[in-house]
């Protein structure tokens, strides 16, 4: 009986992960340090949950604008 419960739990987790990957909702983050890279943002947010993607906006010269998005 425990095996069936584990299988159902695994399927439920897989469905949740797939749903998160296709969820278009982004978290807007402002006042980021100008030295922060996308990998830094991902590392910081991963302490709180699964991070699908991160993006820091940059101007035409490639200089970070201090704002970003995460899923």
Gaussian input, Z-matrix of N, CA and C with variables (Angstrom, degrees):
# hf/3-21g

backbone

0 1
 N
 C     1     B1
 C     2     B2     1     A1
 N     3     B3     2     A2     1     D1
 C     4     B4     3     A3     2     D2
 C     5     B5     4     A4     3     D3
 N     6     B6     5     A5     4     D4
 C     7     B7     6     A6     5     D5
 C     8     B8     7     A7     6     D6
 N     9     B9     8     A8     7     D7
 C    10    B10     9     A9     8     D8
 C    11    B11    10    A10     9     D9
 N    12    B12    11    A11    10    D10
 C    13    B13    12    A12    11    D11
 C    14    B14    13    A13    12    D12
 N    15    B15    14    A14    13    D13
 C    16    B16    15    A15    14    D14
 C    17    B17    16    A16    15    D15
 N    18    B18    17    A17    16    D16
 C    19    B19    18    A18    17    D17
 C    20    B20    19    A19    18    D18
 N    21    B21    20    A20    19    D19
 C    22    B22    21    A21    20    D20
 C    23    B23    22    A22    21    D21
 N    24    B24    23    A23    22    D22
 C    25    B25    24    A24    23    D23
 C    26    B26    25    A25    24    D24
 N    27    B27    26    A26    25    D25
 C    28    B28    27    A27    26    D26
 C    29    B29    28    A28    27    D27
 N    30    B30    29    A29    28    D28
 C    31    B31    30    A30    29    D29
 C    32    B32    31    A31    30    D30
 N    33    B33    32    A32    31    D31
 C    34    B34    33    A33    32    D32
 C    35    B35    34    A34    33    D33
 N    36    B36    35    A35    34    D34
 C    37    B37    36    A36    35    D35
 C    38    B38    37    A37    36    D36
 N    39    B39    38    A38    37    D37
 C    40    B40    39    A39    38    D38
 C    41    B41    40    A40    39    D39
 N    42    B42    41    A41    40    D40
 C    43    B43    42    A42    41    D41
 C    44    B44    43    A43    42    D42
 N    45    B45    44    A44    43    D43
 C    46    B46    45    A45    44    D44
 C    47    B47    46    A46    45    D45
 N    48    B48    47    A47    46    D46
 C    49    B49    48    A48    47    D47
 C    50    B50    49    A49    48    D48
 N    51    B51    50    A50    49    D49
 C    52    B52    51    A51    50    D50
 C    53    B53    52    A52    51    D51
 N    54    B54    53    A53    52    D52
 C    55    B55    54    A54    53    D53
 C    56    B56    55    A55    54    D54
 N    57    B57    56    A56    55    D55
 C    58    B58    57    A57    56    D56
 C    59    B59    58    A58    57    D57
 N    60    B60    59    A59    58    D58
 C    61    B61    60    A60    59    D59
 C    62    B62    61    A61    60    D60
 N    63    B63    62    A62    61    D61
 C    64    B64    63    A63    62    D62
 C    65    B65    64    A64    63    D63
 N    66    B66    65    A65    64    D64
 C    67    B67    66    A66    65    D65
 C    68    B68    67    A67    66    D66
 N    69    B69    68    A68    67    D67
 C    70    B70    69    A69    68    D68
 C    71    B71    70    A70    69    D69
 N    72    B72    71    A71    70    D70
 C    73    B73    72    A72    71    D71
 C    74    B74    73    A73    72    D72
 N    75    B75    74    A74    73    D73
 C    76    B76    75    A75    74    D74
 C    77    B77    76    A76    75    D75
 N    78    B78    77    A77    76    D76
 C    79    B79    78    A78    77    D77
 C    80    B80    79    A79    78    D78
 N    81    B81    80    A80    79    D79
 C    82    B82    81    A81    80    D80
 C    83    B83    82    A82    81    D81
 N    84    B84    83    A83    82    D82
 C    85    B85    84    A84    83    D83
 C    86    B86    85    A85    84    D84
 N    87    B87    86    A86    85    D85
 C    88    B88    87    A87    86    D86
 C    89    B89    88    A88    87    D87
 N    90    B90    89    A89    88    D88
 C    91    B91    90    A90    89    D89
 C    92    B92    91    A91    90    D90
 N    93    B93    92    A92    91    D91
 C    94    B94    93    A93    92    D92
 C    95    B95    94    A94    93    D93
 N    96    B96    95    A95    94    D94
 C    97    B97    96    A96    95    D95
 C    98    B98    97    A97    96    D96
 N    99    B99    98    A98    97    D97
 C   100   B100    99    A99    98    D98
 C   101   B101   100   A100    99    D99
 N   102   B102   101   A101   100   D100
 C   103   B103   102   A102   101   D101
 C   104   B104   103   A103   102   D102
 N   105   B105   104   A104   103   D103
 C   106   B106   105   A105   104   D104
 C   107   B107   106   A106   105   D105
 N   108   B108   107   A107   106   D106
 C   109   B109   108   A108   107   D107
 C   110   B110   109   A109   108   D108
 N   111   B111   110   A110   109   D109
 C   112   B112   111   A111   110   D110
 C   113   B113   112   A112   111   D111
 N   114   B114   113   A113   112   D112
 C   115   B115   114   A114   113   D113
 C   116   B116   115   A115   114   D114
 N   117   B117   116   A116   115   D115
 C   118   B118   117   A117   116   D116
 C   119   B119   118   A118   117   D117
 N   120   B120   119   A119   118   D118
 C   121   B121   120   A120   119   D119
 C   122   B122   121   A121   120   D120
 N   123   B123   122   A122   121   D121
 C   124   B124   123   A123   122   D122
 C   125   B125   124   A124   123   D123
 N   126   B126   125   A125   124   D124
 C   127   B127   126   A126   125   D125
 C   128   B128   127   A127   126   D126
 N   129   B129   128   A128   127   D127
 C   130   B130   129   A129   128   D128
 C   131   B131   130   A130   129   D129
 N   132   B132   131   A131   130   D130
 C   133   B133   132   A132   131   D131
 C   134   B134   133   A133   132   D132
 N   135   B135   134   A134   133   D133
 C   136   B136   135   A135   134   D134
 C   137   B137   136   A136   135   D135
 N   138   B138   137   A137   136   D136
 C   139   B139   138   A138   137   D137
 C   140   B140   139   A139   138   D138
 N   141   B141   140   A140   139   D139
 C   142   B142   141   A141   140   D140
 C   143   B143   142   A142   141   D141
 N   144   B144   143   A143   142   D142
 C   145   B145   144   A144   143   D143
 C   146   B146   145   A145   144   D144
 N   147   B147   146   A146   145   D145
 C   148   B148   147   A147   146   D146
 C   149   B149   148   A148   147   D147
 N   150   B150   149   A149   148   D148
 C   151   B151   150   A150   149   D149
 C   152   B152   151   A151   150   D150
 N   153   B153   152   A152   151   D151
 C   154   B154   153   A153   152   D152
 C   155   B155   154   A154   153   D153
 N   156   B156   155   A155   154   D154
 C   157   B157   156   A156   155   D155
 C   158   B158   157   A157   156   D156
 N   159   B159   158   A158   157   D157
 C   160   B160   159   A159   158   D158
 C   161   B161   160   A160   159   D159
 N   162   B162   161   A161   160   D160
 C   163   B163   162   A162   161   D161
 C   164   B164   163   A163   162   D162
 N   165   B165   164   A164   163   D163
 C   166   B166   165   A165   164   D164
 C   167   B167   166   A166   165   D165
 N   168   B168   167   A167   166   D166
 C   169   B169   168   A168   167   D167
 C   170   B170   169   A169   168   D168
 N   171   B171   170   A170   169   D169
 C   172   B172   171   A171   170   D170
 C   173   B173   172   A172   171   D171
 N   174   B174   173   A173   172   D172
 C   175   B175   174   A174   173   D173
 C   176   B176   175   A175   174   D174
 N   177   B177   176   A176   175   D175
 C   178   B178   177   A177   176   D176
 C   179   B179   178   A178   177   D177
 N   180   B180   179   A179   178   D178
 C   181   B181   180   A180   179   D179
 C   182   B182   181   A181   180   D180
 N   183   B183   182   A182   181   D181
 C   184   B184   183   A183   182   D182
 C   185   B185   184   A184   183   D183
 N   186   B186   185   A185   184   D184
 C   187   B187   186   A186   185   D185
 C   188   B188   187   A187   186   D186
 N   189   B189   188   A188   187   D187
 C   190   B190   189   A189   188   D188
 C   191   B191   190   A190   189   D189
 N   192   B192   191   A191   190   D190
 C   193   B193   192   A192   191   D191
 C   194   B194   193   A193   192   D192
 N   195   B195   194   A194   193   D193
 C   196   B196   195   A195   194   D194
 C   197   B197   196   A196   195   D195
 N   198   B198   197   A197   196   D196
 C   199   B199   198   A198   197   D197
 C   200   B200   199   A199   198   D198
 N   201   B201   200   A200   199   D199
 C   202   B202   201   A201   200   D200
 C   203   B203   202   A202   201   D201
 N   204   B204   203   A203   202   D202
 C   205   B205   204   A204   203   D203
 C   206   B206   205   A205   204   D204
 N   207   B207   206   A206   205   D205
 C   208   B208   207   A207   206   D206
 C   209   B209   208   A208   207   D207
 N   210   B210   209   A209   208   D208
 C   211   B211   210   A210   209   D209
 C   212   B212   211   A211   210   D210

   B1=1.4394
   B2=1.5253
   B3=1.3076
   B4=1.4585
   B5=1.5241
   B6=1.3164
   B7=1.4565
   B8=1.5286
   B9=1.3188
   B10=1.4583
   B11=1.5282
   B12=1.3179
   B13=1.4589
   B14=1.5250
   B15=1.3343
   B16=1.4619
   B17=1.5191
   B18=1.3267
   B19=1.4598
   B20=1.5187
   B21=1.3135
   B22=1.4630
   B23=1.5225
   B24=1.3155
   B25=1.4655
   B26=1.5226
   B27=1.3406
   B28=1.4599
   B29=1.5257
   B30=1.3294
   B31=1.4647
   B32=1.5192
   B33=1.3130
   B34=1.4596
   B35=1.5311
   B36=1.3334
   B37=1.4673
   B38=1.5213
   B39=1.3344
   B40=1.4544
   B41=1.5225
   B42=1.3277
   B43=1.4584
   B44=1.5207
   B45=1.3186
   B46=1.4627
   B47=1.5235
   B48=1.3297
   B49=1.4596
   B50=1.5220
   B51=1.3319
   B52=1.4677
   B53=1.5223
   B54=1.3200
   B55=1.4599
   B56=1.5242
   B57=1.3279
   B58=1.4520
   B59=1.5175
   B60=1.3228
   B61=1.4560
   B62=1.5263
   B63=1.3303
   B64=1.4537
   B65=1.5326
   B66=1.3142
   B67=1.4635
   B68=1.5268
   B69=1.3338
   B70=1.4587
   B71=1.5375
   B72=1.3209
   B73=1.4569
   B74=1.5256
   B75=1.3294
   B76=1.4544
   B77=1.5132
   B78=1.3044
   B79=1.4526
   B80=1.5147
   B81=1.3425
   B82=1.4570
   B83=1.5218
   B84=1.3189
   B85=1.4584
   B86=1.5233
   B87=1.3425
   B88=1.4618
   B89=1.5257
   B90=1.3191
   B91=1.4738
   B92=1.5282
   B93=1.3204
   B94=1.4633
   B95=1.5274
   B96=1.3262
   B97=1.4667
   B98=1.5291
   B99=1.3018
   B100=1.4661
   B101=1.5292
   B102=1.3121
   B103=1.4741
   B104=1.5229
   B105=1.3427
   B106=1.4688
   B107=1.5274
   B108=1.3346
   B109=1.4670
   B110=1.5255
   B111=1.3206
   B112=1.4678
   B113=1.5262
   B114=1.3131
   B115=1.4719
   B116=1.5312
   B117=1.3396
   B118=1.4685
   B119=1.5254
   B120=1.3196
   B121=1.4612
   B122=1.5249
   B123=1.3170
   B124=1.4639
   B125=1.5229
   B126=1.3227
   B127=1.4705
   B128=1.5262
   B129=1.3237
   B130=1.4563
   B131=1.5260
   B132=1.3308
   B133=1.4622
   B134=1.5275
   B135=1.3112
   B136=1.4685
   B137=1.5285
   B138=1.3210
   B139=1.4640
   B140=1.5259
   B141=1.3408
   B142=1.4631
   B143=1.5168
   B144=1.3388
   B145=1.4552
   B146=1.5144
   B147=1.3350
   B148=1.4519
   B149=1.5294
   B150=1.3161
   B151=1.4683
   B152=1.5241
   B153=1.3221
   B154=1.4673
   B155=1.5270
   B156=1.3324
   B157=1.4578
   B158=1.5230
   B159=1.3255
   B160=1.4617
   B161=1.5182
   B162=1.3301
   B163=1.4634
   B164=1.5143
   B165=1.3119
   B166=1.4536
   B167=1.5232
   B168=1.3280
   B169=1.4640
   B170=1.5220
   B171=1.3345
   B172=1.4621
   B173=1.5187
   B174=1.3320
   B175=1.4648
   B176=1.5316
   B177=1.3179
   B178=1.4658
   B179=1.5318
   B180=1.3335
   B181=1.4668
   B182=1.5250
   B183=1.3350
   B184=1.4557
   B185=1.5125
   B186=1.3370
   B187=1.4611
   B188=1.5335
   B189=1.3302
   B190=1.4662
   B191=1.5287
   B192=1.3432
   B193=1.4609
   B194=1.5225
   B195=1.3320
   B196=1.4560
   B197=1.5160
   B198=1.3310
   B199=1.4587
   B200=1.5307
   B201=1.3324
   B202=1.4481
   B203=1.5216
   B204=1.3083
   B205=1.4473
   B206=1.5237
   B207=1.3250
   B208=1.4590
   B209=1.5235
   B210=1.3231
   B211=1.4744
   B212=1.5009
   A1=111.39
   A2=118.09
   A3=121.38
   A4=110.67
   A5=116.61
   A6=120.59
   A7=110.90
   A8=117.24
   A9=122.13
   A10=110.45
   A11=116.76
   A12=121.18
   A13=110.83
   A14=117.29
   A15=121.28
   A16=111.20
   A17=117.17
   A18=121.31
   A19=110.54
   A20=117.65
   A21=121.44
   A22=110.93
   A23=116.50
   A24=120.95
   A25=110.08
   A26=117.41
   A27=121.53
   A28=111.10
   A29=117.29
   A30=120.68
   A31=110.80
   A32=116.31
   A33=121.14
   A34=110.81
   A35=117.32
   A36=121.65
   A37=110.68
   A38=117.37
   A39=120.95
   A40=111.00
   A41=117.31
   A42=121.18
   A43=110.59
   A44=117.46
   A45=121.54
   A46=110.83
   A47=117.04
   A48=121.00
   A49=110.92
   A50=117.38
   A51=120.72
   A52=111.19
   A53=116.60
   A54=120.70
   A55=110.39
   A56=118.01
   A57=121.37
   A58=111.33
   A59=117.70
   A60=121.42
   A61=111.65
   A62=117.46
   A63=121.22
   A64=112.66
   A65=117.17
   A66=121.80
   A67=108.67
   A68=118.67
   A69=120.83
   A70=113.86
   A71=117.76
   A72=121.25
   A73=110.63
   A74=116.21
   A75=122.54
   A76=109.80
   A77=116.26
   A78=123.00
   A79=106.69
   A80=117.08
   A81=122.36
   A82=108.08
   A83=116.82
   A84=121.54
   A85=108.68
   A86=115.95
   A87=121.45
   A88=110.42
   A89=115.63
   A90=123.85
   A91=112.86
   A92=115.85
   A93=120.01
   A94=109.21
   A95=117.26
   A96=118.76
   A97=109.96
   A98=116.71
   A99=120.88
   A100=112.17
   A101=116.72
   A102=120.97
   A103=112.70
   A104=118.04
   A105=121.39
   A106=111.03
   A107=115.09
   A108=121.75
   A109=108.88
   A110=116.14
   A111=120.85
   A112=111.29
   A113=117.09
   A114=119.98
   A115=111.00
   A116=117.01
   A117=120.69
   A118=110.31
   A119=116.32
   A120=121.43
   A121=110.06
   A122=116.49
   A123=120.34
   A124=111.22
   A125=117.00
   A126=120.97
   A127=110.92
   A128=117.00
   A129=120.85
   A130=111.15
   A131=117.57
   A132=121.49
   A133=112.76
   A134=117.96
   A135=120.28
   A136=112.25
   A137=117.48
   A138=120.95
   A139=110.95
   A140=116.81
   A141=122.03
   A142=114.39
   A143=117.50
   A144=119.73
   A145=111.50
   A146=114.37
   A147=122.01
   A148=109.87
   A149=117.19
   A150=122.55
   A151=107.79
   A152=116.31
   A153=121.39
   A154=110.34
   A155=116.48
   A156=120.03
   A157=110.12
   A158=115.58
   A159=122.23
   A160=108.42
   A161=114.39
   A162=119.72
   A163=108.66
   A164=117.12
   A165=122.56
   A166=107.04
   A167=116.17
   A168=120.47
   A169=110.50
   A170=114.49
   A171=120.88
   A172=109.11
   A173=116.01
   A174=119.74
   A175=109.51
   A176=116.54
   A177=120.59
   A178=112.85
   A179=116.91
   A180=120.65
   A181=112.43
   A182=117.51
   A183=121.85
   A184=113.69
   A185=117.16
   A186=121.47
   A187=109.33
   A188=117.93
   A189=120.20
   A190=111.40
   A191=115.66
   A192=121.39
   A193=112.90
   A194=117.33
   A195=120.53
   A196=114.79
   A197=116.91
   A198=121.11
   A199=108.85
   A200=115.30
   A201=118.65
   A202=111.43
   A203=114.73
   A204=123.09
   A205=109.29
   A206=115.59
   A207=120.43
   A208=109.04
   A209=115.45
   A210=122.84
   A211=107.51
   D1=-37.05
   D2=179.40
   D3=-64.61
   D4=-33.77
   D5=-179.72
   D6=-63.65
   D7=-40.50
   D8=178.17
   D9=-63.61
   D10=-42.53
   D11=179.05
   D12=-63.89
   D13=-41.59
   D14=177.65
   D15=-63.11
   D16=-40.76
   D17=178.78
   D18=-63.73
   D19=-43.90
   D20=178.39
   D21=-63.89
   D22=-39.97
   D23=179.71
   D24=-65.01
   D25=-42.05
   D26=178.79
   D27=-63.92
   D28=-42.60
   D29=177.64
   D30=-62.63
   D31=-41.61
   D32=179.51
   D33=-62.71
   D34=-41.92
   D35=178.76
   D36=-65.74
   D37=-41.77
   D38=179.07
   D39=-63.03
   D40=-41.35
   D41=178.36
   D42=-64.47
   D43=-39.92
   D44=179.60
   D45=-64.74
   D46=-42.26
   D47=178.74
   D48=-63.59
   D49=-44.15
   D50=177.91
   D51=-61.74
   D52=-40.87
   D53=179.17
   D54=-63.66
   D55=-42.02
   D56=179.36
   D57=-63.89
   D58=-38.14
   D59=-179.74
   D60=-65.38
   D61=-29.68
   D62=-177.93
   D63=-99.63
   D64=-0.87
   D65=179.39
   D66=-74.11
   D67=121.71
   D68=-177.02
   D69=-80.98
   D70=2.17
   D71=-177.11
   D72=-71.10
   D73=130.02
   D74=177.24
   D75=-114.91
   D76=146.79
   D77=172.23
   D78=-95.68
   D79=123.48
   D80=178.45
   D81=-89.84
   D82=129.94
   D83=-177.65
   D84=-125.88
   D85=123.40
   D86=-178.64
   D87=-112.05
   D88=169.01
   D89=177.50
   D90=62.05
   D91=35.03
   D92=175.06
   D93=-75.02
   D94=146.64
   D95=174.73
   D96=-60.97
   D97=142.42
   D98=-178.96
   D99=-64.96
   D100=-15.29
   D101=179.93
   D102=-92.95
   D103=-3.50
   D104=-176.39
   D105=-75.32
   D106=131.33
   D107=176.08
   D108=-97.78
   D109=164.38
   D110=178.88
   D111=-58.90
   D112=-36.74
   D113=178.82
   D114=-66.98
   D115=-34.45
   D116=176.88
   D117=-65.91
   D118=-42.36
   D119=179.39
   D120=-63.58
   D121=-43.38
   D122=178.66
   D123=-62.12
   D124=-43.90
   D125=179.64
   D126=-62.43
   D127=-40.54
   D128=-179.80
   D129=-65.50
   D130=-43.99
   D131=-176.93
   D132=-76.92
   D133=-26.47
   D134=-177.56
   D135=-66.34
   D136=-15.57
   D137=174.52
   D138=-64.77
   D139=-21.98
   D140=-175.08
   D141=-107.63
   D142=-6.21
   D143=179.27
   D144=160.80
   D145=-173.67
   D146=-178.12
   D147=-74.44
   D148=127.42
   D149=179.09
   D150=-107.23
   D151=120.39
   D152=-179.96
   D153=-82.44
   D154=-45.51
   D155=-179.94
   D156=-159.02
   D157=158.46
   D158=174.09
   D159=-136.43
   D160=153.22
   D161=177.21
   D162=-151.95
   D163=130.93
   D164=175.26
   D165=-109.80
   D166=127.51
   D167=-179.45
   D168=-71.73
   D169=141.99
   D170=179.54
   D171=-130.85
   D172=152.72
   D173=177.48
   D174=-80.19
   D175=-176.41
   D176=-175.78
   D177=-65.10
   D178=-18.99
   D179=177.97
   D180=-90.32
   D181=-2.26
   D182=-178.90
   D183=87.72
   D184=8.79
   D185=179.04
   D186=-83.90
   D187=129.02
   D188=178.86
   D189=-58.03
   D190=144.68
   D191=-179.15
   D192=-98.09
   D193=-0.31
   D194=177.38
   D195=84.22
   D196=11.02
   D197=176.68
   D198=-133.55
   D199=154.54
   D200=-179.23
   D201=-157.15
   D202=179.72
   D203=179.75
   D204=-133.00
   D205=151.27
   D206=175.83
   D207=-143.81
   D208=149.73
   D209=172.80
   D210=-128.66

